Amino acid sequence: MSARPRTLTAAAGLEAAEGVAAIVFGLFVGWEALFGEPLETGGAIAVAMIGLLGGVGMLAVARGLLRMRRWGGAPALVTQLLAIFLAWNLLRSDQYGYGLPLAAGALAAAALLLSRPSTQALYQDSR
């Protein structure tokens, strides 16, 4: 097994950071659903669960990237596409403080994932 390229390590780091952010968001929404005054408790709990499960999934994908597992590439790229979509909607609603960092991180992670060293490391034996 060859050495892991820095581009793949950086992409895994960004994926992990997004996973941690999703978990924190899920915990916040869950706390507000249970102890705050949400407009709809059921919807808030559903969003909290999606955030928590999605964050755990992103951490698993980041671990797969660090171990240079082929299966980690596709879900990591899908995560970035969804993050770009979310960032676009945040920017359209004038929430630049959330949208700009999310867009920058997602674009950087996608570029790192699609770089030649990353794709060669993930798919080196598929030729």
LINBELNOR-V993047 format. One record per pair of residues at least 4 apart in sequence whose C-alpha atoms are under 7 Angstrom apart, sorted by the first residue. I is the first residue (numbers start at 0). J is the second residue. If there is no record, write none. Layout:
# LINBELNOR-V993047
I;J + I;J
This chain:
# LINBELNOR-V993047
3;7 + 3;120 + 4;8 + 4;116 + 4;117 + 5;9 + 6;10 + 6;111 + 6;116 + 6;117 + 7;11 + 7;64 + 7;111 + 7;112 + 7;117 + 8;12 + 8;65 + 9;13 + 10;14 + 10;108 + 10;111 + 10;112 + 11;15 + 11;61 + 11;64 + 11;65 + 12;16 + 12;61 + 13;17 + 13;104 + 13;108 + 14;18 + 14;57 + 14;61 + 14;75 + 15;19 + 15;57 + 15;58 + 15;61 + 16;20 + 17;21 + 18;22 + 18;54 + 18;55 + 18;57 + 18;58 + 19;23 + 19;54 + 20;24 + 21;25 + 21;50 + 21;51 + 21;53 + 21;54 + 22;26 + 22;50 + 22;51 + 22;54 + 23;27 + 24;28 + 24;50 + 25;29 + 25;46 + 25;47 + 25;48 + 25;50 + 25;51 + 26;30 + 26;47 + 27;31 + 28;32 + 28;43 + 28;47 + 29;33 + 29;43 + 29;44 + 29;47 + 30;34 + 31;35 + 31;36 + 31;37 + 32;36 + 32;37 + 32;40 + 32;43 + 32;44 + 37;43 + 39;43 + 40;44 + 41;45 + 42;46 + 43;47 + 44;48 + 45;49 + 46;50 + 47;51 + 48;52 + 49;53 + 50;54 + 51;55 + 52;56 + 53;57 + 54;58 + 55;59 + 56;60 + 57;61 + 58;62 + 59;63 + 60;64 + 60;71 + 60;74 + 60;75 + 61;65 + 62;66 + 63;67 + 63;68 + 63;71 + 64;68 + 64;71 + 64;72 + 67;120 + 67;121 + 68;121 + 69;121 + 69;122 + 71;75 + 72;76 + 73;77 + 74;78 + 75;79 + 76;80 + 76;109 + 77;81 + 78;82 + 79;83 + 79;105 + 79;108 + 79;109 + 80;84 + 81;85 + 82;86 + 82;101 + 82;105 + 83;87 + 83;102 + 83;105 + 84;88 + 85;89 + 86;90 + 86;98 + 86;99 + 86;101 + 86;102 + 87;91 + 87;98 + 88;92 + 89;93 + 89;94 + 89;95 + 89;97 + 89;98 + 90;94 + 90;95 + 90;98 + 94;98 + 95;99 + 97;101 + 98;102 + 99;103 + 100;104 + 101;105 + 102;106 + 103;107 + 104;108 + 105;109 + 106;110 + 107;111 + 108;112 + 109;113 + 110;114 + 111;117 + 112;117 + 112;118 + 113;117 + 113;118 + 114;118 + 115;119 + 116;120 + 117;121 + 118;122 + 119;123
